[in-house]
Amino acid sequence: MYRYDEFDANIVRDRVKQFRTQVERRLAGDITEDQFKPLRLMNGLYLQLHAYMLRVAIPYGTLSSTQLHKLADISTKYDKNYAHFTTRQNLQYNWPALVDVPDLLDELADVEMHAIQTSGNCIRNVTSDQYAGASAEEIEDPRPWCEIIRQWSTFHPEFSFLPRKFKIAVTASDHDRAAVRVHDIGLHIKKNDKGEIGFEVIVGGGLGRTPYIGHTIQTFLPAEYLLSYLEAILRIYNMLGRRDNKYKARIKILINAEGAEEFKAMVDEEWEKMSRETTVDIPAQEVERIKDYFAPPAYAGPSQIDENDLAKDSEFQRWVNNNVVAHKQEGYAIANISLKPIGGVPGDATDDQMHIIADLGREFSHDEIRVTHEQNLCLPHVKKSDLFKVWSTLNAHNLATANLGLVSDIIACPGLDYCALANARSIPIAQRLSERFENLDHQKDLGELKVKISGCINACGHHHVGHIGILGVDKKGEEFYQITLGGSAAEDAAIGEIVGRGLSSEAVIDAVETLINYYKDIRHDNERFLDAYRRVGPTPFKEALYAKA
């Protein structure tokens, strides 16, 4: 993985020193909360419903064991013995005291971590496929390109104060695990007929109150021109993006207003002008230098799962069948760790659990842990012969739930339990749903089923792209929930359709079960919920849902 150079280290340490002074001024009353707000947001510090929240960057979702141990230690020392992993491959501490935040940031800097660009109107933490560098499907490891974008965008003077926050995701597999089509810029690595590497460039995706699927404006951008083309996109957005209305400030609104073809024409014109005046593209030798940081680990020889282990423990076999996926190296596997135990809080991990996973990463996964877009973790490089040891440890610490991609593997935002913007609670709905469908055999029979829950229209729980999406709304001071169907964040990306009126918190669990029972009645063979919905359309599902009303 990438290691800081002297410039990275100095930047992070200097930022901590600057912020320490700003915090001291706030605590002394020399500046107001309103004056402090832009300063803290530039350092990843939010003011939530009950306390401050610090969001820590995990670039492209890659952690070392040392870093995860430190994150666990911080949760013990400065928080309430747990942390929350997000859909942006970040980590959040929900209860730090303001006076402790500079010390917390100093400890993060000790392990080459920070909270820069996790908030504010800048280019946020660049995300990627959690299986990058390990997947048998990918064209090449996308993480070096994420790192190149990180270095280019950090404190970029032209893009430090954009009209609104800006999110970039990169993938290199046909199966999109990074949701690139619902980002401001999505990059899909491709290979042309000559074997050259390039990018499909997708712009204008996003969720929130006005959700859009992104538009492809380059089907194959040669890799050597990546940064200059990104800069051209950002320049057009910076010049034309709305600054008078934050609800209309995202690039998706600009592209919808101008049209994708017109936006592409403006970008291409700006790009051509840039190529005449200057270039920001990095030399090939620098690309190779960064790629060297992501060289594959020293794999051992072939290995296999012990058939006796599979035979003697059905729970281990279930976990292997559902949570373990193919690795590009013979004898290895990718082991997914669900942070969605039945009745648990999606994405949360205790300090003890983080220490356990960090130890497993060091012993069995070449010192690597990954954070997934769907609020889980994974060990990307595990020998097949070690899987039983890994599972046994996970199982002893409530980390071996075999529900990856199933109905209880729910994405949920913090909702009204934490967030001042929320209209309704998300976490209790997720917990009750997972308890309703706790039988893992039943879940496996249902197949892939993505349930996503947001506590408000800002859509931090990505409800728009859930096979079943649930949106919390306020109705005369009461919490109600609106259901959408047919969304997807994968390569078949789609925005879900609202199926009817809002439902009470008591009724929404039964409603989801009614929808799933109807799906079971109409499915063809092993047809997915999403495919069944697309086949018959929304009307039959709506009729089934409201038949008893």
Residue pairs with C-beta under 8 A, 6 or more apart in sequence:
1 62
1 64
1 143
1 293
1 294
1 368
2 59
2 62
2 143
2 147
2 290
2 293
2 294
3 112
3 293
4 12
4 112
8 112
9 109
9 112
11 116
11 154
11 155
12 109
12 112
12 114
12 116
13 109
15 43
15 105
15 114
15 116
16 102
16 105
16 106
16 109
16 114
19 39
19 40
19 43
19 101
19 102
19 105
20 102
22 31
22 36
22 39
22 40
23 98
23 99
23 101
23 102
25 31
25 36
26 33
26 36
26 98
27 98
27 99
33 47
37 47
38 120
40 46
40 47
40 52
41 119
41 120
42 116
42 119
42 120
42 122
43 101
43 105
43 115
43 116
43 119
44 54
44 55
44 56
44 57
44 114
44 115
44 116
44 117
44 118
44 119
45 52
45 53
45 54
45 55
45 101
45 115
45 119
46 52
46 53
46 54
46 55
46 119
47 53
47 420
48 94
48 414
48 418
48 419
48 420
49 416
49 417
49 418
49 419
49 420
49 422
50 95
50 418
51 94
51 95
51 96
51 97
52 95
52 96
52 97
52 98
52 101
53 92
53 93
53 94
53 95
53 96
53 418
54 92
54 93
54 96
54 101
54 104
54 115
55 86
55 90
55 91
55 92
55 115
55 118
55 119
56 71
56 90
56 91
56 92
56 93
56 108
56 113
56 114
56 115
56 118
57 90
57 113
57 114
57 115
57 116
57 117
57 118
57 125
58 89
58 90
58 91
58 113
58 125
58 371
59 125
59 126
59 146
59 147
59 150
60 89
60 126
60 127
60 128
60 132
60 142
60 143
60 146
60 147
60 170
61 89
61 127
61 128
61 130
61 370
61 371
61 372
61 373
62 132
62 143
62 368
62 369
62 370
62 371
63 71
63 361
63 368
63 369
63 370
63 371
64 111
64 361
64 367
64 368
64 369
65 358
65 359
65 361
65 362
65 367
65 368
65 369
66 111
66 358
66 367
67 111
67 112
67 113
68 354
68 355
68 357
68 358
68 361
68 369
69 354
69 355
69 358
70 107
70 108
70 110
70 111
70 113
71 83
71 91
71 113
71 354
72 83
72 351
72 352
72 354
72 355
72 358
73 107
73 351
74 83
74 93
74 104
74 107
74 108
75 81
75 82
75 83
75 93
75 350
75 351
75 354
76 351
77 107
78 93
78 96
78 97
78 100
78 103
78 104
79 93
79 94
79 95
79 96
80 94
80 95
81 350
81 351
81 352
82 348
82 349
82 350
82 351
83 91
83 92
83 93
83 348
83 349
83 351
83 354
84 91
84 92
84 93
84 94
84 345
84 347
84 348
84 349
84 414
85 91
85 92
85 339
85 347
85 348
85 349
85 371
85 375
85 376
85 377
86 92
86 347
86 375
87 373
87 374
87 375
87 411
87 460
87 461
87 462
88 118
88 124
88 125
88 127
88 167
89 125
89 127
89 128
89 130
89 371
89 372
89 373
90 118
90 125
90 371
91 371
92 414
93 104
94 414
94 418
96 104
105 114
105 115
108 114
108 115
116 154
117 123
117 124
117 125
117 153
117 154
118 124
118 125
119 165
120 165
121 161
121 162
121 163
121 164
121 165
121 166
122 153
122 159
122 160
122 161
122 162
122 165
122 166
123 149
123 153
123 156
123 159
123 162
123 166
123 167
123 168
123 234
124 165
124 166
124 167
124 168
126 146
126 149
126 150
126 153
126 168
126 169
126 170
127 146
127 167
127 168
127 169
127 170
127 178
127 183
127 373
128 142
128 143
128 146
128 169
128 170
128 171
128 178
129 135
129 138
129 142
129 170
129 171
129 172
129 173
129 176
129 177
129 178
130 177
130 370
130 371
130 372
130 373
130 378
130 380
131 137
131 138
131 173
131 177
131 325
131 334
131 370
131 378
131 380
132 138
132 141
132 142
132 143
132 172
132 370
133 141
133 143
133 294
133 296
133 380
134 327
134 328
134 329
134 332
134 334
134 380
134 381
135 172
135 173
135 326
135 327
135 328
135 334
136 326
136 327
136 328
137 173
137 174
137 175
138 172
138 173
138 189
138 328
139 172
139 173
139 189
139 190
139 191
139 197
140 172
140 189
140 197
141 172
141 291
141 294
142 170
142 171
142 172
142 187
142 189
143 294
144 287
144 290
144 291
144 293
144 294
145 170
145 187
145 189
145 223
145 226
146 170
147 290
147 293
147 294
148 226
148 227
148 282
148 287
148 290
149 168
149 170
149 226
149 227
149 230
152 227
152 230
152 280
153 159
158 231
158 234
158 235
158 238
159 166
159 234
159 238
162 234
162 237
162 238
162 241
163 237
163 238
163 241
163 242
163 243
163 249
163 250
164 241
164 246
164 249
164 250
164 251
165 250
166 184
166 185
166 234
166 237
166 251
167 183
167 184
167 185
167 206
168 183
168 184
168 185
168 186
168 187
168 230
169 178
169 179
169 180
169 183
169 185
169 186
169 187
170 178
170 180
170 186
170 187
170 188
170 189
171 177
171 178
171 180
171 186
171 187
171 188
171 189
172 188
172 189
174 491
175 490
175 491
176 188
176 489
176 490
176 491
176 493
177 372
177 373
177 490
178 186
178 373
179 186
179 373
179 462
179 465
179 489
179 490
179 493
180 186
180 187
180 188
180 202
180 205
180 214
181 202
181 205
181 213
181 214
181 489
181 491
181 493
182 205
182 206
182 207
182 211
182 212
182 213
182 214
182 462
182 464
182 465
182 489
182 493
183 202
183 205
183 206
183 214
184 203
184 204
184 205
184 206
184 250
184 251
184 252
185 201
185 202
185 203
185 214
185 230
185 233
186 201
186 202
186 203
186 205
186 214
187 199
187 200
187 201
187 202
187 226
188 199
188 200
188 202
189 197
189 198
189 199
190 197
190 198
190 199
190 200
190 219
190 220
191 197
191 198
192 198
192 220
196 222
196 223
197 223
198 220
198 221
198 222
198 223
199 218
199 220
199 221
199 223
199 226
200 216
200 218
200 219
200 220
200 221
201 216
201 217
201 218
201 221
201 229
201 233
202 214
202 215
202 216
202 217
203 214
203 215
203 217
203 233
203 251
203 255
203 260
203 263
204 212
204 214
204 215
204 251
204 252
204 254
204 255
204 256
204 260
204 263
205 212
205 213
205 214
205 252
205 493
206 212
206 214
206 250
206 251
206 252
207 459
207 462
207 464
207 465
208 250
208 457
208 458
208 459
209 247
209 457
209 458
209 459
210 247
210 250
210 252
210 253
210 256
211 459
211 464
211 465
211 495
212 252
212 255
212 256
212 495
213 493
213 494
213 495
214 252
214 493
215 255
215 260
215 263
217 260
217 263
217 264
217 267
218 229
221 229
223 287
224 281
224 284
224 287
225 281
226 281
227 280
227 281
227 282
228 271
228 274
228 275
228 279
228 280
228 281
229 267
229 271
231 274
231 280
232 267
232 268
232 270
232 271
232 274
233 251
233 267
235 270
235 274
236 263
236 266
236 267
236 270
237 251
237 254
240 254
240 258
240 266
241 249
241 250
241 251
241 253
241 254
242 248
242 249
242 253
242 254
243 249
254 263
255 263
258 266
274 280
296 329
297 366
297 368
297 381
298 366
299 329
299 331
299 332
299 381
300 331
300 383
301 331
302 330
302 331
303 331
303 332
303 383
303 384
303 385
303 386
304 331
304 384
304 385
305 320
305 384
305 385
305 387
305 388
306 385
306 388
309 316
309 387
309 388
310 316
310 317
310 320
311 317
313 388
315 395
315 400
315 402
316 388
316 391
316 392
316 395
318 402
318 440
318 444
319 391
319 395
319 400
319 402
320 387
320 391
321 402
322 402
322 403
322 404
322 405
322 406
322 444
323 335
323 336
323 337
323 338
323 400
323 402
323 403
323 404
324 333
324 334
324 335
324 336
324 387
325 333
325 334
325 336
326 333
326 334
327 333
327 334
327 380
327 381
327 382
329 381
331 383
331 384
331 385
332 381
332 382
332 383
332 384
333 382
333 383
333 384
333 387
334 378
334 379
334 380
334 381
334 382
335 365
335 378
335 379
335 382
335 387
335 390
335 391
336 372
336 376
336 377
336 378
336 404
337 357
337 376
337 377
337 378
337 379
337 394
337 399
337 400
338 376
338 399
338 400
338 401
338 402
338 403
338 404
338 409
339 346
339 347
339 348
339 349
339 375
339 376
339 377
339 399
340 346
340 347
340 375
340 376
340 401
340 403
340 408
340 409
340 410
340 434
341 398
341 399
341 401
341 434
342 401
342 408
342 434
342 435
342 438
343 431
343 434
343 435
343 438
344 398
344 431
344 434
345 412
345 427
345 430
345 431
346 375
346 410
346 411
346 412
346 427
346 430
347 375
347 376
347 411
347 412
349 357
349 377
352 397
353 397
353 398
353 399
356 393
356 394
356 397
356 399
357 369
357 377
357 379
357 399
358 369
360 379
360 390
360 393
360 394
361 367
361 368
361 369
361 379
364 379
364 382
364 383
364 386
364 389
364 390
365 379
365 380
365 381
365 382
366 381
368 379
368 380
368 381
369 377
369 378
369 379
369 380
370 377
370 378
370 379
370 380
371 377
372 378
373 489
374 409
374 411
375 411
376 404
376 409
379 390
382 390
391 400
394 400
401 408
401 440
402 440
403 409
403 440
403 443
405 448
405 449
405 450
406 440
406 443
406 444
406 446
406 447
406 448
406 449
407 433
407 434
407 437
407 443
407 446
407 449
407 451
407 516
408 433
408 434
408 437
408 438
408 443
409 450
409 451
410 430
410 433
410 434
410 451
410 452
410 453
411 450
411 451
411 452
411 453
411 461
411 462
411 466
412 426
412 427
412 429
412 430
412 452
412 453
412 454
412 461
413 419
413 422
413 426
413 453
413 454
413 455
413 460
413 461
414 422
414 426
414 427
414 455
414 460
415 422
415 424
415 425
415 426
415 427
415 453
415 454
415 455
415 456
415 461
415 472
416 422
416 423
416 424
416 425
416 426
416 455
416 472
416 479
417 425
417 426
417 427
417 428
419 455
419 456
419 460
421 456
421 458
422 455
422 456
422 472
423 455
423 456
423 457
423 472
423 473
423 474
423 479
424 455
424 456
424 472
424 473
424 474
424 479
424 480
424 481
424 505
425 455
425 472
425 479
425 505
426 453
426 454
426 455
426 461
426 470
426 472
428 505
429 453
429 470
429 472
429 481
429 505
429 508
429 509
430 451
430 453
432 509
433 451
433 509
433 512
436 509
436 512
436 513
437 443
437 446
437 513
437 516
443 449
446 516
446 519
446 520
446 529
447 526
447 527
447 528
447 529
448 467
448 528
448 529
448 530
449 467
449 468
449 516
449 528
449 529
450 465
450 466
450 467
450 468
450 487
450 488
450 489
450 530
451 466
451 467
451 468
451 469
451 470
451 512
452 461
452 462
452 463
452 465
452 466
452 468
452 469
452 470
452 487
453 461
453 463
453 466
453 469
453 470
453 471
453 472
454 460
454 461
454 462
454 463
454 469
454 470
454 471
454 472
455 461
455 472
456 471
456 472
456 473
457 471
457 473
459 471
462 469
462 489
463 469
463 470
463 471
463 484
463 487
463 496
464 484
464 487
464 495
464 496
465 487
465 488
465 489
465 493
465 494
465 495
465 496
466 484
466 487
466 496
467 485
467 486
467 487
467 488
467 496
467 528
467 529
467 530
467 533
468 483
468 484
468 485
468 512
468 515
468 529
469 483
469 484
469 485
469 487
469 496
470 481
470 482
470 483
470 484
470 508
470 512
471 481
471 482
471 483
471 484
472 479
472 480
472 481
473 479
473 480
473 481
473 482
473 502
474 480
475 502
478 504
479 504
479 505
480 502
480 503
480 504
480 505
481 502
481 503
481 504
481 505
481 508
482 498
482 501
482 502
482 503
483 498
483 499
483 500
483 503
483 508
483 511
483 512
483 515
483 545
484 496
484 497
484 498
484 499
485 496
485 497
485 499
485 515
485 533
485 538
485 541
486 494
486 496
486 497
486 530
486 533
486 534
486 538
487 494
487 495
487 496
488 494
488 530
492 530
497 538
499 538
499 541
499 542
499 545
500 542
500 545
500 546
503 511
511 545
514 544
514 545
515 541
515 544
515 545
516 529
517 544
518 540
518 541
518 544
518 545
519 529
519 532
519 533
519 541
522 532
522 536
522 540
523 529
523 532
524 532
524 535
527 535
533 541
